[in-house]
């Protein structure tokens, strides 16, 4: 079983910054992609950013240029630096990791979510 623990959410004014962290632990051979998603009230969960095992990153258009995803492979951690925050960034943010659990099998795991609230 793989456990994800997120931290770093909170309340911030528009234009401010927050840094989210997510630590993966448990039984896994390697960590493949590490992603961030978010879900605003009354909306579907949406993808925010991805960091592959090779360090390649990709972002949703809505956060491109403001958010930066990074990872520490030695610690099995992923981060999301969020700058120039807007009220529309308000959501519960979730990390998701895809890990190799056997030689042939991958599995995806989700964190419990951390609330980010941006006031105007």
Secondary structure, DSSP 8 states (H G I E B T S, - for coil): -EEEEEE--EEEETT--EEEEEEEEES-SEEEEEEEEEE-TTS--EEEEEE-TT--EEE-TTTTTTEEEEEETTTTEEEEEE-S--GGG-EEEEEEEEEE-SSS-EEEEE---EEEEEE-
